[in-house]
């Protein structure tokens, strides 16, 4: 029983499906499944029940969960205490992030950075990914968490993770019975999407154009919950990352996968300007990202990427 297995237990208990839990843990589905099976063998009991659609903790899994969380919290606090005692870092960290990126808990990241480096002043900006990249490129931000790779120039990009896009339909929609939609199935639908400064809008526009399907966006929003509410009211359909479709506000909506051919992934990255490693707080933020189970690839700055996983439940 080790900390990595405890992180896998927590992720799978919270996400209830292997694809998302594996992405958050920075491992493949097969790796996550093997880790859970090994722990179950060690403890001599099943921790989860698996079906083709969902994963649920057993009574033993529920009993283990608070202890798993406690072990992870204690390990994190111990690492932060050692770093704080051994390093005195000051200055200003200028960080930006797009709203509701998924794969990275921005609030928890900022909290942990502040706890570890209390002398660093944090300046935080929330904006669309394209606007944030421009601010990093212009020197207004040191680091940004974004979902675009456009117009990076000399900026350093590190992929943190990726997940599929899905179609969200209102209850009772004629396409709700499909197990997977073709691009032509969506022709003529009224779409709800974000303002073009958000990363998702050009990603969707490019995918539909490449498939030769005209897409009309009648309602443009700047808030995730507004988008979900408008879909729920039957005012249109939306194409969103999987984590948005999993929000409680989307519980009434119908989620259908996009076509296997030509469907883009939602890719979350950290982009950064060149810095003076001796004085800038920015590298220390990337160290925290690399230390996070959700962003296990972040220490490979600009080199490696997390592999795409199928949107299936691993057994």
N, C-alpha and C positions, 0 to 999 in steps of 0.2 A: 504494500500500500504506500504510494508516494504522492507528492503534491500534484504531479501531472495527471495522475488518475483522478485525484479529487477535483481538479479543474474540469476534467471530462465529465464527471458525474454531475457537477453543477451545470455545465453548459447543456447537457442532454436533458436534465430535469427541467430547465427553464425553456428550452426551445421545443422539446417534444418531437423532434425529428432529426435524423442524422446529418442531413445536408447542411442545415444551418448551424448545428452544434459543431460540426467539423470545421466549417468556415471560421466560426468564432474562436475555435481552439487552435487554428493554424495547422491542422493535420488533414490527411485524406480521410474519406469516409471509412475505408478499410482499416486505417490506423486507429481511428476512434473506436470502431467496433471491436478491434482486437484488444485495445486497452480495457474496454468495459468487460469483455469476456474474461480477460486475465484476472481482473479484480473479482469478478463473480466466482471464478474458480478458486481464488485464494480464500474468499469468505465462505464458500460453500453454499451459496444461495443466489437466486436471480435478483438483480437490482432493478430490472426494467422488463416490462412485457412489450413485445414488438408485434405490430401489425403492418400491413402494406401501406397504411396511411398515417399511422401515429405511433408514438412511443410513450409509455406511461410508467412512472416509477411504481415498483411494487411496495408493499408495506416495509420491507427491508430497505428499499431505496429511499423512502421517505424518512426512515429512522437515521440513515447515514447522512442525509443531506445537510442538516445543521452542523454536524461535525466537520463535513467537508468544507463548508463555507468558513467555519472557524479556523481550520488549519490554513486555508489560503489567506485569510485576513491576518493571521498572526505572522505568516511568512512574509507577507508584503510589509507589514509594520516593522518587522525585524530588519529587512533590507533597507527600508527608508531611514530607520534610526541610525544604522551604520553609516549610510551615505551622508546623512546630515551631520553626524559627528566628525566625519573625516574630510568633508569638503565644505568650504565656505564659498558660495557662489552668489554674486550680486548682478545688478544690471536690470535690463528690461527684455522680456520676451514678448514679441508682437506676433500673435497667433490668430489665424482666421480659419473658419470652418463653414461649410454649407450646412443648412438645417437638415436634420434627420438623414444623415449619411448612412447609418447602419454600419456594422462591423467595428466601429470605434465609439465608445462611450465618452464623448467629449467632456461632459461634466466631471466624470470620474477621473479622467486624465488630468484635467486642470487641478482638481482637488489633490491628487497625489503629487503632482509637480509642486504645488504650493506647500504641501506638508514636507516634502523633501528639501525644497529650496526656498525657505520662507523669506530670504532677503531679496529674491528676484521679484520685480514688479511685473505683473501680467497685464498686457493690453489685449483684449479679445474682440474680434470683429466677426459678425455673422453676415454672410452675403452669398450670392450665387458663385459657383465654382469658377466661371470664366472671369468674373470681376475679381475674385481672390487671386487667381493666377496673375492677373495684370498688376495687382498691388504688390505681390512678391517680386515680380519682374521689375517694377519701378522702385523697389526699395522701401515701400511703405509697410510691408510685413516681412517677418523673418521666415515664417513657416505657415503653410496652409494645408488643411485637410480637404481634399476635393475629389470630384468624380469625373475628371476630364484629363486628357493628355494633349489637348490642343494648345498651340502657341506657347510652349514651354521655353523655347530658346535654349539658353544655357542653364536653366534651372535643373536641379537634381530632383528626380522623381523616384519614389520608392513605393511599389505596390503593396498595399496592406491586405487586400482580400477582394473577392468578387462573388457575385451571386446572380442568378438569372432574373430576367424581367418576366412579369406575368400580366395577363389582362384581368382587370377588375370590372365586373358587370353588376348592375343592380339586380335585386331579386326579381325573378319573373322574366328576365330578358330572354328573347328567343334563342340566343346562342348559349344559354346557361347549361344546356344538356351536353355540350361537346366536351370530350375528354382532352382535346387539343385543337386549337384553332389554326386554320391556314390564313395566310396574309389576305387572300381574296375574301375570306369570310368577314373581314373587318372593313371592307370597302363600303362606303356610304354611311358608316357609323358617325355619330357626333362624339367628338373627343373632348375630354377635359384634361388639361396638361398645365405644366408650370410655365412661368415667364421664361423667355429664351435665355436669360442670364443664368438660369438653373441648368445643371449639367444634363438632366434627364430630357429636356425638350429637344436639343439638337441631336441627342442620341436616338430618340424616337423618330424625329424627322428624317434622319439619315437612313435608318433601318427601313422605314416605309417607302422612301424614295428608291432605295436599292431594290426593293421587292416590286417596284412599279405600281404601287398602290397610292392613290391620292388620299390624303388625310386632312380633314377639316377640324381644326381646333376652335370650337366656338367659345369655350370658357377657359381663360388663363388665370392662374392663381399664384399666390406667393406663400401658401401655407398648406402643409400636408393634410391637416385635419379638415380644412375647407374643401380640398379636393375629394376626400373620402365622403364628406357630407353631401356634396353635389352628386357624386355617383350614386350614393344611397337614395337620393331623391329622384333618381331616374332621369337626370339631365344630361347624361352622356356616359361613355365608358372611358377607362383610363388604362395606360400601360405603366406599371410601376415596378420598382425593385421588390424582391420577395419580402424583405423585412417590413416594407410599408403595408403590404397585403396582410401581414400577420398582426398588425396593430389591433387592439380591442375595438377601435372605432370602425374597423372593417369587418367585424364579425358577421354582419348580415350579408355582405357582398359575396359574389361568386367569383372564385379565382380559377382561371384557366391558363395553362401554359401557352406560350407563343409557338410558332412553327419551329421545328428543330433546325431547319436550314435558314441561315441568315439572321437568327435572333441574337442580338448583342448581349453582352454581360454588363452588369453594373459593377464598375471597377473603382474601388476607393484607394486613393493614394495620398501620400504626403509629399508636397513639393517644397523646396527650400532654395533660398539664394545662397551663394558662397558666403562663408563666414570665417571669422578668426576663431579657431577652435579653442584657443587659450583664453578668450574673454567672453565669447558669446554663449548665452544660455541655450541656444537652439540645439546644439548637439546632445545636450542632456535630455531634452524632450524626446529626441529620437531614441535615446537609450531606454527611456520609459516605454515607448511604443514597442521596442524590440523585446522588452521584458514582459509585455502583456501577452497572455495566451491568445487574445483575439487578433493580435498583429505580430505573429511570430516571425514574419519575414522582414520586419522593418529594419533589422540590422544589416541587411544586404543592400545598402543604399544604392539605388539606381541600377541594380544588377539582376536580381531574381524576382520572380513573380509566383504568386500562389496559383496552383493549377485549378482550372474550372472543375466543379463537381457536378455530376448529374443530379437533377431534382428528383431523387428517388430515396426511399427509406432503405437504409442498409440493414441487413439482417445479421 
